Amino acid sequence: MAEMAVGKSKPKVNVFDSEEDLSVSLAKYTADLSEHFAKDRGAFTVVLSGGYLIDCLRKLVEPPYLETVDWRKWHVFWVDERVVPKDHADSNYKLAYDGFLSKVPIPSGQVYAINDALSAEGAADDYETCLKHLVDNGVIRLSTVTGFPKFDLQLLGMGPDGHVASLFPGHPLVHENKKWVTYIKDSPKPPPERITYTLPVINSSAYIALVICGTKEAPAVQRALGDGSELDPLPVQMVSPEDAMAWFLDKDAASMI
Ligand SMILES: O=C1O[C@H](COP(=O)(O)O)[C@@H](O)[C@H](O)[C@H]1O
């Protein structure tokens, strides 16, 4: 069983020789948290990102976890989504469905995809309204510290520029501190229109796993795990959940630390 943190603790940095080893460890970490929250509160709220993360969840859809995880307790959300149809190659929902959700028995009503019939602004408002309903009915907790929703686990990736979710370095969205979900129409990484959780929502979560593979990401990882003295931190440097943060790095991503 993973150690369950009480209060904010120092981030744990895990470095693996191979992506295969990383995937094995990430599966155990996620399954342990699933067991903890399913017993503790009868629900496990999990936030996915897009990108490479989904591939790193491959061991979670295999035995023993396929049988031992209580998938009926899972509620699945996206930290960001591209404003494209759900069957589009750029859709984070499609990526997660094809690589993860289609392989595990999570009830379909507990998978909260964006409404792909709406504009970016409409989809962000609609997603925030959906989260508010789930707070009202007790599926999602509210942080007593920040008043923002407190997800049990957010599984995040990071781009080579240090972006997390769709919060990009130097973009004003990084400083949004009122909304839960917002939108961007000029994303520097295509596609340009996306919705994203704001930093306060990311940081109000109980646990965050930052999952990063590859040499292109190594400079941003080095900066993020440095002394944090920069005046203009990267979005990844601003990530700090309420209870515990764990880094899952392959040896290429960790090559400069
Ligand atoms: O555009 C996005 O990029 C980040 C990082 O993706 P990766 O392929 O470099 O792992 C991802 O976390 C985010 O969800 C996605 O929309």
Ligand as a Chemical Component Dictionary entry (heavy atoms), coordinates in Angstrom:
data_LIG
# 
_chem_comp.id                   LIG 
_chem_comp.type                 NON-POLYMER 
_chem_comp.pdbx_formal_charge   0 
_chem_comp.three_letter_code    LIG 
# 
loop_
_chem_comp_atom.comp_id 
_chem_comp_atom.atom_id 
_chem_comp_atom.alt_atom_id 
_chem_comp_atom.type_symbol 
_chem_comp_atom.charge 
_chem_comp_atom.model_Cartn_x 
_chem_comp_atom.model_Cartn_y 
_chem_comp_atom.model_Cartn_z 
_chem_comp_atom.pdbx_ordinal 
LIG O1 O1 O 0 -1.443 19.413 -25.216 1  
LIG C1 C1 C 0 -1.265 18.741 -24.222 2  
LIG O2 O2 O 0 0.013  18.510 -23.795 3  
LIG C2 C2 C 0 0.303  18.044 -22.483 4  
LIG C3 C3 C 0 1.637  17.303 -22.564 5  
LIG O3 O3 O 0 1.532  16.289 -23.543 6  
LIG P1 P1 P 0 2.720  15.258 -23.824 7  
LIG O4 O4 O 0 2.353  14.573 -25.128 8  
LIG O5 O5 O 0 3.974  16.096 -23.956 9  
LIG O6 O6 O 0 2.760  14.282 -22.687 10 
LIG C4 C4 C 0 -0.813 17.184 -21.920 11 
LIG O7 O7 O 0 -0.562 16.897 -20.574 12 
LIG C5 C5 C 0 -2.134 17.908 -22.108 13 
LIG O8 O8 O 0 -3.198 17.197 -21.518 14 
LIG C6 C6 C 0 -2.388 18.043 -23.580 15 
LIG O9 O9 O 0 -3.637 18.626 -23.893 16 
# 
loop_
_chem_comp_bond.comp_id 
_chem_comp_bond.atom_id_1 
_chem_comp_bond.atom_id_2 
_chem_comp_bond.value_order 
_chem_comp_bond.pdbx_ordinal 
LIG O1 C1 DOUB 1  
LIG C1 O2 SING 2  
LIG C1 C6 SING 3  
LIG O2 C2 SING 4  
LIG C2 C3 SING 5  
LIG C2 C4 SING 6  
LIG C3 O3 SING 7  
LIG O3 P1 SING 8  
LIG P1 O4 DOUB 9  
LIG P1 O5 SING 10 
LIG P1 O6 SING 11 
LIG C4 O7 SING 12 
LIG C4 C5 SING 13 
LIG C5 O8 SING 14 
LIG C5 C6 SING 15 
LIG C6 O9 SING 16 
# 
